[in-house]
Amino acid sequence: MPAVIEFWRQLLVSQRHQRERITHLEQVNEALRDEIKRRAGEEQKLRQARQDAERANLAKSKFLAVASHDLRQPVQAMFYFSQALSYRLSDEKSRKVLADLDRSLESLKSLLDSLLDMSKLEAGVVVPRAQNFLISELLLRAAAEFEPMAEHKGLRLTVMPSSARVNSDPALLARVLQNLVANAVRYTSEGRILVGCRHRGSRLSIEVRDTGVGIPPERLNEIFEEFTQVTSSHRHEGQGLGLGLAIVRRLCDLLGHRIAVRSNVGKGSIFCVEVPMAEARACRAA
């Protein structure tokens, strides 16, 4: 009889422990459900906040893209006023002040162009229009635009002639070349900048070489990100926002052109953009 009583006692204890465990598991399960609901709510709020931020950013980019002409007009007008004023000034001191004003306007125009170009790319309003053309047109334009700037810094800018015909969007490719040459002039304090082309099978490699500060190996990919500069010391000198190479990368992605860079710190850099030859594109189309 005592054995039976002990058996039933242990059975009751075991059942009580099971009920306690079940109650505990139910409490834990309820807590997990509450935690899952809480996290799901937070994730939904984060997704909504991200979507709101993306819509706001896109709206900003679209506004700047649409209003780019109106935003550029006042700056262009200041150039005309400065030029008109130059005809009225005769003393050296006043002309020096005017020259400083012109340099400031050039910096302002460069910054505004970079911001508006990036806004257009982000808004998706830039549509490439490929055609066949002589690459020499872009090379000569780069020489004419940046030779005065290079001479002002005591640099030798050499553009090698080329008779090659390529297939690309001439306006967008010109912007790529302009940004690369401008970047080379900005980060080269002495020596030379060489712009030329090399044939790579069915493609033409447009190369911009400089004897500038160079880029550390660990930063070769980073330099194509927005607001990144090779050296932070240039930021306070009014030499750009670090958007030039970011625009180059985005334009090359849009055009389907490969962009590459090789560099040695203290010796200089080589930026290469590979563009389809016009003949090769025509053969494939046929």
C-alpha positions as CSV (number, residue, x, y, z in Angstrom):
1,M,0.0,0.0,0.0
2,P,2.7,2.5,0.8
3,A,4.3,1.8,-2.6
4,V,1.0,2.6,-4.4
5,I,0.7,5.8,-2.4
6,E,4.3,6.8,-3.3
7,F,3.6,6.0,-7.0
8,W,0.6,8.3,-7.1
9,R,2.5,11.0,-5.2
10,Q,5.3,10.9,-7.7
11,L,2.8,10.9,-10.6
12,L,1.1,14.0,-9.2
13,V,4.5,15.7,-8.7
14,S,5.4,14.9,-12.3
15,Q,2.1,16.2,-13.6
16,R,2.6,19.4,-11.7
17,H,6.1,19.9,-13.1
18,Q,4.7,19.2,-16.6
19,R,2.0,21.8,-16.1
20,E,4.6,24.3,-14.8
21,R,6.8,23.6,-17.9
22,I,3.9,24.0,-20.2
23,T,2.9,27.2,-18.5
24,H,6.5,28.5,-18.8
25,L,6.7,27.5,-22.5
26,E,3.4,29.2,-23.2
27,Q,4.8,32.4,-21.5
28,V,8.0,32.2,-23.5
29,N,6.0,31.5,-26.7
30,E,3.8,34.5,-26.0
31,A,6.9,36.7,-25.3
32,L,8.4,35.5,-28.6
33,R,5.2,36.4,-30.5
34,D,5.2,39.8,-28.9
35,E,8.9,40.3,-29.8
36,I,8.3,39.2,-33.4
37,K,5.3,41.6,-33.7
38,R,7.5,44.4,-32.3
39,R,10.4,43.7,-34.6
40,A,8.0,43.3,-37.6
41,G,6.5,46.7,-36.7
42,E,10.0,48.3,-36.5
43,E,11.1,46.8,-39.8
44,Q,7.9,48.1,-41.4
45,K,8.7,51.6,-40.0
46,L,12.3,51.3,-41.3
47,R,11.1,50.2,-44.8
48,Q,8.6,53.1,-44.8
49,A,11.2,55.6,-43.7
50,R,13.7,54.2,-46.3
51,Q,11.0,54.5,-49.1
52,D,10.1,58.0,-48.0
53,A,13.8,59.0,-48.0
54,E,14.3,57.4,-51.5
55,R,11.2,59.2,-52.8
56,A,12.4,62.5,-51.3
57,N,15.9,62.0,-52.8
58,L,14.4,61.2,-56.2
59,A,12.1,64.2,-56.1
60,K,15.1,66.4,-55.2
61,S,17.1,64.9,-58.1
62,K,14.2,65.3,-60.5
63,F,13.7,68.9,-59.5
64,L,17.3,69.8,-59.9
65,A,17.4,67.9,-63.3
66,V,14.3,69.8,-64.5
67,A,15.5,73.2,-63.1
68,S,19.1,72.8,-64.2
69,H,18.8,75.3,-67.1
70,D,17.2,77.9,-64.8
71,L,19.9,77.3,-62.1
72,R,22.7,77.7,-64.6
73,Q,21.4,80.9,-66.2
74,P,22.4,83.3,-63.3
75,V,25.9,81.9,-63.3
76,Q,26.2,82.3,-67.0
77,A,24.9,85.9,-66.7
78,M,27.6,86.7,-64.2
79,F,30.2,85.5,-66.8
80,Y,28.7,87.9,-69.3
81,F,28.7,90.8,-66.8
82,S,32.4,90.0,-65.9
83,Q,33.4,90.0,-69.5
84,A,31.6,93.3,-70.1
85,L,33.3,94.8,-67.0
86,S,36.7,93.8,-68.3
87,Y,36.3,96.2,-71.3
88,R,35.8,99.1,-68.8
89,L,38.7,98.4,-66.5
90,S,42.1,99.7,-67.4
91,D,44.2,99.8,-64.2
92,E,46.1,96.7,-63.2
93,K,44.7,96.5,-59.7
94,S,41.1,96.4,-60.8
95,R,41.9,93.8,-63.5
96,K,43.5,91.6,-60.9
97,V,40.4,91.7,-58.8
98,L,38.3,90.9,-61.9
99,A,40.6,87.9,-62.6
100,D,40.0,86.6,-59.0
101,L,36.3,87.0,-59.6
102,D,36.5,85.0,-62.8
103,R,38.3,82.2,-61.0
104,S,35.7,82.1,-58.4
105,L,33.0,82.0,-61.0
106,E,34.7,79.1,-62.7
107,S,34.8,77.2,-59.4
108,L,31.1,78.0,-58.8
109,K,30.2,76.8,-62.3
110,S,32.3,73.6,-61.9
111,L,30.6,72.8,-58.6
112,L,27.1,73.6,-59.9
113,D,27.7,71.5,-63.1
114,S,28.8,68.5,-61.0
115,L,25.8,68.7,-58.7
116,L,23.4,69.0,-61.5
117,D,25.0,66.3,-63.5
118,M,24.8,63.9,-60.6
119,S,21.1,64.9,-60.0
120,K,20.3,64.1,-63.6
121,L,22.0,60.7,-63.4
122,E,20.2,59.9,-60.1
123,A,16.8,61.0,-61.6
124,G,17.4,58.7,-64.6
125,V,16.7,61.4,-67.1
126,V,20.0,61.0,-69.0
127,V,19.4,58.8,-72.1
128,P,22.5,57.9,-74.2
129,R,22.3,58.6,-77.9
130,A,25.1,56.6,-79.5
131,Q,26.5,57.6,-82.9
132,N,29.7,57.3,-84.9
133,F,32.2,60.2,-84.7
134,L,35.9,61.0,-84.7
135,I,37.4,60.9,-81.3
136,S,39.8,63.7,-82.3
137,E,36.9,66.2,-81.8
138,L,36.7,65.4,-78.1
139,L,40.5,65.4,-77.7
140,L,40.9,68.8,-79.3
141,R,38.1,70.2,-77.2
142,A,39.8,68.9,-74.0
143,A,43.0,70.5,-75.1
144,A,41.4,73.9,-75.8
145,E,39.4,73.8,-72.5
146,F,42.1,72.7,-70.0
147,E,45.4,74.0,-71.6
148,P,45.0,77.5,-69.9
149,M,44.4,75.9,-66.6
150,A,47.4,73.6,-67.0
151,E,49.7,76.5,-68.0
152,H,48.5,78.5,-65.0
153,K,49.9,75.6,-62.8
154,G,53.0,75.3,-64.8
155,L,52.0,71.9,-66.3
156,R,52.5,70.6,-69.8
157,L,49.2,69.3,-71.2
158,T,49.7,67.1,-74.3
159,V,46.9,65.7,-76.4
160,M,48.0,63.1,-78.9
161,P,46.0,63.2,-82.2
162,S,43.9,60.2,-83.3
163,S,42.0,59.4,-86.5
164,A,39.9,56.7,-84.8
165,R,36.1,56.7,-85.1
166,V,34.2,55.4,-82.1
167,N,30.5,54.6,-81.3
168,S,29.2,56.4,-78.3
169,D,27.2,59.4,-77.1
170,P,29.6,62.3,-77.9
171,A,28.1,64.7,-75.3
172,L,28.3,62.1,-72.4
173,L,31.7,60.8,-73.5
174,A,33.0,64.4,-73.7
175,R,31.8,64.9,-70.1
176,V,33.8,61.8,-69.0
177,L,36.9,63.1,-70.7
178,Q,36.5,66.6,-69.3
179,N,36.2,65.2,-65.7
180,L,39.2,63.0,-66.1
181,V,41.4,65.8,-67.5
182,A,40.1,68.2,-64.9
183,N,40.9,65.7,-62.2
184,A,44.4,65.2,-63.6
185,V,45.1,68.9,-63.6
186,R,43.7,69.3,-60.0
187,Y,45.9,66.6,-58.5
188,T,49.1,67.3,-60.4
189,S,51.4,70.0,-59.1
190,E,54.3,69.5,-61.5
191,G,55.2,67.6,-64.6
192,R,52.8,66.7,-67.4
193,I,49.4,65.4,-68.4
194,L,49.1,63.2,-71.5
195,V,45.8,62.4,-73.2
196,G,45.9,59.8,-75.9
197,C,44.3,56.6,-77.4
198,R,45.3,53.0,-77.8
199,H,43.7,50.4,-80.0
200,R,42.5,47.3,-78.0
201,G,41.1,45.0,-80.7
202,S,37.6,46.2,-81.5
203,R,37.7,48.9,-78.8
204,L,39.6,52.2,-78.3
205,S,41.2,52.9,-75.0
206,I,41.1,56.6,-74.2
207,E,43.8,57.3,-71.6
208,V,44.5,60.2,-69.3
209,R,48.0,60.0,-67.7
210,D,49.4,62.4,-65.1
211,T,52.4,62.8,-62.9
212,G,50.3,63.8,-59.9
213,V,50.0,62.7,-56.3
214,G,48.9,59.1,-57.2
215,I,46.3,57.0,-55.4
216,P,46.9,54.4,-52.7
217,P,46.0,50.8,-53.8
218,E,43.4,50.5,-51.1
219,R,41.5,53.6,-52.4
220,L,41.4,52.7,-56.1
221,N,37.7,51.7,-55.9
222,E,36.8,54.3,-53.3
223,I,37.7,57.2,-55.5
224,F,34.7,56.5,-57.7
225,E,32.3,57.1,-54.8
226,E,30.5,60.3,-54.3
227,F,32.2,63.1,-52.3
228,T,35.5,61.3,-52.2
229,Q,38.8,63.0,-52.9
230,V,42.3,61.7,-53.2
231,T,43.6,64.0,-50.5
232,S,41.5,65.9,-47.9
233,S,43.8,68.9,-48.2
234,H,42.1,69.9,-51.4
235,R,38.7,70.2,-49.9
236,H,39.4,73.6,-48.3
237,E,41.0,74.9,-51.4
238,G,37.8,75.2,-53.4
239,Q,38.8,72.4,-55.8
240,G,35.6,70.5,-56.0
241,L,33.2,68.3,-54.0
242,G,34.7,65.0,-55.0
243,L,31.9,64.2,-57.5
244,G,34.0,64.2,-60.7
245,L,35.0,60.6,-60.7
246,A,31.7,59.5,-59.4
247,I,30.1,61.1,-62.4
248,V,32.7,59.4,-64.7
249,R,31.8,56.0,-63.2
250,R,28.0,56.5,-63.6
251,L,28.3,57.8,-67.1
252,C,30.6,54.9,-68.1
253,D,28.0,52.5,-66.6
254,L,25.3,54.2,-68.5
255,L,27.2,54.1,-71.8
256,G,28.5,50.5,-71.2
257,H,32.1,51.6,-71.3
258,R,34.7,50.0,-69.1
259,I,36.6,52.4,-66.8
260,A,39.9,51.4,-65.2
261,V,42.7,53.1,-63.2
262,R,46.3,52.3,-62.5
263,S,48.3,54.4,-60.0
264,N,51.5,54.8,-58.0
265,V,51.6,57.0,-55.0
266,G,53.9,60.0,-55.7
267,K,54.3,59.1,-59.4
268,G,50.9,59.6,-61.0
269,S,47.8,57.8,-62.4
270,I,46.4,56.5,-65.6
271,F,42.7,56.4,-66.2
272,C,41.4,54.4,-69.1
273,V,38.0,54.3,-70.8
274,E,37.3,51.6,-73.4
275,V,34.9,52.7,-76.2
276,P,33.7,50.5,-79.1
277,M,35.2,51.3,-82.5
278,A,32.7,52.5,-85.0
279,E,33.8,49.9,-87.6
280,A,33.4,47.1,-85.1
281,R,29.9,48.2,-84.1
282,A,28.9,48.6,-87.8
283,C,30.1,45.0,-88.5
284,R,28.1,43.5,-85.7
285,A,25.0,45.4,-86.8
286,A,25.3,44.1,-90.3
